[in-house]
Amino acid sequence: MIEAPRQTRMPGLLVHGASGIGKTMIARNLSRKYAPEYDPASGITRTPLLLLQAPPAPDERRFYLHILAAVGAPATALSARAQNVASLEVRVIALLRDLGLRMIMIDEVHNLLAGTHREQRRFLNVLRYLSNELEVSLVCLGVSEAVDAIRGDIQLARRLDEHHLPNWRDDAEFSDMIQTLIAAMPLEKKSNLKVKSLKQVLALTGGVTSRIFALVKDLSIDAIITGEECITDDAIAKWTPVWSRHANPHRRLQKSRV
């Protein structure tokens, strides 16, 4: 989409899935891949992709201020009059056009639901307006509720293809991911896990990427501390979250104080 020729109605995408499944990581990786580049011939920094986080509530003014800060043009030097929505809109459009923008990515788009129906509609109108005016692709990311947020504007929803990021399942892809992740850990020995252990990892984490990474990291630290230097089936069978290891002693301490 970032390489699509400019047209009146640019292609868009809505990526949604469980919290911690990896949406933000995907967005950040793409942001690094298409990082701003300075063009010495024109003296302009070209920014093909702009990654933003949706404000906590659908607020147009706050959103425009976030955009200015993201491109290195904070509005602190502007007068109070120049910080009204209409003035900020004109300034943002002019700046983004000069940057040669090709795509806008909005993370945490489900934050729109924190506002009233009217506020949501106005904010969605802003997203559609930016995409139309700048002829850039729009990519939105969020949890499953993000679908409801975007569908508040039928015109915008029609131009955004929906893609669901599912939780990991018990398949070859999950096994490969676990093995690759463990191989990246600073362990001296190879971890040869049984299928039963992989299924247990899936059950313990619910197939959520961030939980899987945290579990493997925790097991790796334990393996280094104990001198085992590899993740074993027994370690997975006995694993418990860090917080639960300290829960019972803490409760006993509270009872003794009472």
Secondary structure, 3 states (H helix, E strand, C coil): CCCCCCCCCCCEEEEEECCCCCHHHHHHHHHHHCCCEEECCCCEEECCEEEEECCCCCCHHHHHHHHHHHCCCCHHHCCCHHHCHHHHHHHHHHHHHHCCCCEEEEECHHHHHHCCHHHHHHHHHHHHHHHHHHCCEEEEEECCHHHHHHCCCHHHHHHEEEEEECCCCCCHHHHHHHHHHHHCCCCCCCCCCCHHHHHHHHHHHCCCHHHHHHHHHHHHHHHHHHCCCCCCHHHHHHCCCHHHHCHHHHHHHHHHHC
